[in-house]
């Protein structure tokens, strides 16, 4: 079937290496690792620790972070093989095009908009809240109509997106330097939280490390988890099952490591550096998450932790309110890099789709000086700024999560397919224990998806249906694979 025609890996690599759509290769393994840390460490480390410990895991939330890190590691191993074998912009979209076919590739590209563009807008709104809170510490009060959750037009959120759009247009190296500076600030704050918090840890707060299990009230209606609706599985707080329930929650603190793969065309030695960047950033962040969670539950009993600002309130509880300001600064730095790198990833995915004619090819124009896809970047910046400024996004933020997990499933399946269809391709990094690791990645991602509410699944299917309509009305007939003569450059399957 024509909708399952594939694009040869060689053609994808050739597109990346020449012509008017070539990007500048200037990133190192360290740059990629810092990008990964920059996009992973955001509000999760400052918020989810308290929520998961207080409601579902107790002090064992540290184990929940390890479990979630292992789930992400399974997906990261699959991403690493693809990134080294097909070092081309587009990430999961490009991998699906080379293995499963054009329509699945389009769907995964459309799906990535949920993770990247919508995610950037959600985080920008959160950035505005932290920014307004920080200003209050200095006696500056922004009207609630222009900043925070109830804003009519969220000006700080729109302004930070516009500023970061300019940084992204100015070049990948400029973006890497800015990201590095912001990551240094937030890592300094995180390390300060860990070191300072150790002086206030009480051993009694760790007992019992895994509190006795207790059933949680079943959620009814559209907000009920899909796993509860389908199988009657009722969520459990605490105990061993509570630790895994918390893992499904804190997993979302890891979202973003896959964005590293979208910078493949701008990496100097992609076959070597991309696997290092993906896996190293995940390892660093897992260690930081575990350390912070152990400190915060040691400072304050898990049942007393704050749901909105657990770290800041834990320091207030031990007579150190000044740390709240420091933590706000770290959160602002953290969210700044998350917004920028999500927008970077979105621009590279759409760049690859435009280059394949599935979207207007003229949008893939590369700036003659900065060597960035400036047209797409500016459009994404404008749309993200409007979303962040005008729409209350908290209700649909879980779409970001389901979009990410769906991408994990596709990449894991694609690794197995490409191993069978193209065993001849050079692979500088190979996912171990194939097909076991990809199968475990699919099962783990599917389990986490089942824990999302029914309403999230409905919105996801509606978004996918809209994407399918756009493909058949526009991309299906204009695709480069469809319009290139057989044997000329791209072969259909």
N, C-alpha and C positions, 0 to 999 in steps of 0.2 A: 504494500500500500504506500502511496506517495507521502502520506503524512508521517511515515516511519523511515523515510530516506535519511541516510546518515551523511555526515560531513567527515571525510577522511582526516585523521590526525595530521598527516603531512600538509594538507591544505590549510588547516588551522595554524600550524607553525609557520608556513609560508606567508600567510596574511600578517602574522605578527612581526615578521622580519623585514618587510619591505613596503614600499609604496607610501602614499600620502597619509596612511593611517598608522604609521609606525610610532610607537611611544619610546621615550628615552629610558634606557636601562641604567639606573644609578643606585638601586637599593642593595644593601648587603644583608647578610643573615642577622646582624645586630639590628638593623633598621626594621626588618620584618618582625623580629621578636618584640621590639619596642612597640610596633604597630599593634601586635597581638595583645600585649599587656594593656596598651592604651584603650583598646575597644572592649576588653573583658572587664577590667576593673572599673566599675562605675558605681551606681547606687546599690548594687547587690551587696557589696561588702559593708556598706554603711546601714542597710535596712534589713535585708533578708535574714541576716544572722539572728536578729532578735525575734522576728516573726516565727521563724522555723523552730527556734529553741523554746520559745514560750508556748507555742500552740501544739507542736507535734513531736519534737524529738528530745527536748530537755538538753542537758549538757552533751548528749551524744550527737548534737548537730554537727560536730566535727567529723563524725563518721559519715553523716549525710553528705557533707562536702566531698569526702573521698569517693563515695559511691557515685555522685554526680560527675566527679572528675574522671572516673573510670569510664562512664558512659560516653563522655565527650572524647576520651582518649581513643575509644573504638572508632568513632567517626573521624577523629583527627588522623589516625593511621591510614584510613581510606583516602582522605583528602590529600595526605602527603604523597601517596603513590601517584595520584592523578596529577598533582601540581608538578611533580618531577618529570612525569612522562609527557604531559601536555601543558607546557609552560606558557599558557595563553590566557589573556584576560577573559573573564566570564565565569570562572569558577564552575559551580555545578551545572550551569547552562551549557558551557562548552563541553563538559564531560558527558552530559546526557546526549548532546548532538552527535558525539563521536561513537556512541554505543547503542542507545535505545531508539533514537530517531528525532526528526525535526519537531513534530508536535509535542512529544514529551519534553524536549529541550525548551520549546517556547513556554510550556506550562511552568517549568521550573524557573525560567527567567521571570515570568509574570509573578510567580510565587515569591521570588526573592525580593520583589518590591515590598512585600509585607514586612520582611525582616529588616530591610535596609532603609527605604524611604520612610515608611511609616514608623519604623523604629527610631530613626533620627528625629522625627517630629515629636514623638513621645518623650524622648530623652531631653530635647530642647525645652519642652514644657517643664520638665523636672528641674532643669538647669535654672529656669526663671525663678522657680520657687526657692531654691537654695540661694540664689543671688539676692532676692528680696529679703530673705532671712538674714543674710550676712550684713546687708546694709542697715538693718534694724539695730545690729550691735553697735553701729557707729552713729545712731540717731537719725538715720535717713529712712523715711517711710514712703514706699511706693503705693499709690492708690490701688486697691484690690481690683479695680476695673482694667488695669493695664499690666498686672503681674500676678502670678499665682494660679491656683486651680480654678478660681471663679472669674478669671479675667475675661472681659468682653473682647478685647484685642490685646493679645499678649506681646507687648512691645519688646521686652528683653529677649524672649524666645526668638522672635523674628530677627532681631539685630545680631544675635550670636550666630544664627544660621547664615546671614548675609556676610558677616565677617569671615567665617570659615569657608564660604564659597570663594571669596577672594584669595584665601590662602591656597586652596586646592587648584585654582586656575593658574596661580603663579608658579607651579611646578611641583613635581613629586618630591624633589630634594628639599624644597622649602617646606612642604607639608611634613616631611620626616623630621626636620629640625624643630619645627613648632611642636609637633607631637612629642618629640624627645624632651623638650623643656617642660611641657605639661605633665608628662609621665613622671619626670624626676620630682616634681612638686607633690604629686599624689602618692608616689611611693614613699617619699620622705614622711608624709603625714601618716600613712599606714604603718610604717616602721616605728614612728613615734608612738602611735596608739599601742602597738604591741609591747614596746619596751617600757613605756610609762605605765601601762596597765598591769604589767607583771608585779609591780610594787604593791598593788592593791588586791591581788588574787587571794582568795580564802579557800582552803581545801574543802571546807564543809559545803561550799556551793556546788561541788562536783558530785555530791552524794544525794540520791543514787544517780550514777552516770547515765543509766538507761531507766527512766521511771517506769513503774508498772503500766501496762497497757490499759487503755480504756476506749470504749467506742465513742465516736464523734457523732453528733446529730446528723442525720441524712439530709442533704440539701435537696429541695424539691424543685420541680419545674425545669425551665430552660437553663438555670444556673447549676444544675446537678452535673457532676462529672459523667462523661459518656460511659465509663466503665461501670458506674453504679446503675445507669439506665439499662445497659445491655446485659450485665451479669449479676446485678444485685449486690455488687461488692460495696460494702459500707466502709468509708475511711476510718482508720484507727489512729488515735493519738497515743504517742509514747510506745514503749515496748519496741521489739525488733521491727514490727511492721510500721510503727510510727517513724522509725529512722528512715525507712524507704519512702514513706509518704513525704517526709521532709526533703528527701533527695529530689523528688519530683518538683518541689518548690524551689530549692536552691539551685537546681540545674540552670534556671534562667539567669543566674548570675554569671554563667559561663558563656552565654550567647555572644558570638562575635568572632571567635577564633578562626572560623571559616572565611572571614573577610580577608585574611592574609593571602589566601589563594587568588583573590581577584587582582593582586598586584604582580602577578606572574610575569607579565610582559615588561615590567619596569624593574626587574631584578637582574643583577649582573650575572650571577651564576645560578639560575633557577633550579637546575637539577640537584644542586647541593644545598642551596640556601633556603629554598621553600620548605622542605621537610624540617629543617632545623628551626625555622621561624615559627611554624605551626605548632610543633611539639614542645619546643622550649617555652613559648609563651603560655601554653596550657599548664605545664609543670610549675612554672613560677607562680602563676595565679592560684593554683591548687594549694601550694604551700602557704601563700599569703592568707587565703580564705580559712584554712584549717587553723593557722596560728591566731588570727583575729577571733575566730569563734571560740577557741579555747580560752583566750584572755577575757572576752566579754562575759562568758558564763561563769568564769572564775571570780570576776569582780562583783557580780550581782546575781542573786538567785534567779534561775531561769523563769520562774513564775512572776517575777517582778520586772522583767525586761520590758522596755518600751517597744511598741510596734512600729512607730514612725521614726524614732531616732535613738536606737538602742545604745550605740556607742557614746553619743553625747550625753544621754541621760545616765549611763553607767558612771561616767566621770563626775557628773553632778552629784550622784549618790555618794561618792567617796570624797566630796568636798573639793573637786577640781573643775569648776565651771568654765575656766579659761579654755579648756580643751574643746569645748563646744564650738568656739570660733575657729580653732585650728582644724577641726573636723569639717566644718563648713567650707573652709578654703580647699581642703583636699577633695571634697565632693564636687566643688565647682570645677577644679582642674580635671577631675576624673570624667565628669560629664562632658566637658569641652572636647576631650579627645574622642569620646565615644561618638558624639555627633559628627565630628569631622571624618572619622574613619568609616562610619556607616555610609555617609554621603560619598566618600571615595569609592567604597565597594559598589554602591548603586551605579555610579557613573561608569565604572568599568564593565559591569554587566550589560548595561544598556548600550555602551560603546560596541561590545561584541555583537549584540543583537542587530544594531544598525549596520555594522560592517557586513553582516550576513543578509542585509536587505529585508529582514523581518520587521524592522522599523525603518523610517526614512533614512537612507544612507547619508544624506547631506548632514545629518546631525552628528555623524562620526568624525567630522573635520577636526584635525589636530592643529593646535596653535603653532604657527611657524617658529616662534621663539621659545615658548615654554614647553612645547611638546606634550601638552595635555589636551584631552578631549573637552575643549572649553565650552562649546555650545551645549553639550549634554550637561556638563557640570553647572552651568548657569541656569538651565531649565530646572534641574533637580533642586538647586538652591532656592529658586523662586517658589516652586511648588511646596517644598519642605517648610519654607518660611511662612507661607500662607496657612498650611495645615497647623503648624505650631501656634500661630497667632490666633486663628479663628475657631478651631474645632476642639472641644473637650475630648481628649483622646484616651482618657483612662479606661473608658468602657470597652474600647476595642484594642487595648494594648496587648491582650492575649493572642491576637492575630499574629503578632510578631513571633510568638513562641511556636505556634503551630506551623507557620511558614518555615521557620528554621528547622524544625524536626522533620518536616516533609523533605526538605533538601538533604538532610542526613540520610534518609531512607534511599533516595534516588542515587546518591553518590555511592553508597555501600553496594547497591545492586549493580551499578555501572562498573565497579571494580571487577566484579566476578565476570560480567559479560565481556569486558575488554581483555581480560586474561584468556578467555576462550577464543574470541574472534581475532585478536591480534597478539598472539604469544611472541611474535618476532620483534615487537617494539622494545627499544632499549629502556630499561627501568633502573635508574640510579638508586631509587628507594622502592622497596617492595613491601606491601602490607603483609605482615606475617600470618601464617595459619589461614590462608584463603582456602575454602570459603567460610571457615568457622568465624573469624573476626567480623567480616561483613554481615554474616547472619546474626551474630550477637548484637551488632550495631543496629540492624533493622528491628530486632525484637525489643531492644532497650528503648529506641526512639518511639516505636509504636506504643509501648507501655506508657510512656510519658504523654504521648498524644491522647491516649484514652483517659488520662486524668484531667484533661481540659473540659470545660463546660460544653454542654450541648449547643448553646447559643454561639459559641466560638466556632464549632464545626459547621453550623449553618452559614455563618458569615463567610467562612473559608470556602465552602462550596459555591456560594454566590459569586465570590471574587473569581474563582476558577472558571465559572461559567462565562463571566464577562470576558475573561482572558481568552477563552476558546472562541468566542464570537469575534473578537478583534483579530485573532489569527486567521480564521477562515474568510473574513471580509477583506483583510489586507495582506498579511504576511505569506499566506499559502501560495498565492500566485506570483508574488514578487521575489520570493526566496532565491538567493544566488544558486543554491543547489538545484532548484527547479529550472532556472533560466540558463544555466551553463550547459553547453552541448555535451553529450555523453563522451567520456574519454578526454575531454579538453582539460579540465582542472579538477572538477568535483564530480564524483561518481555517485549516483543514487543506489540505494539498495533495493 
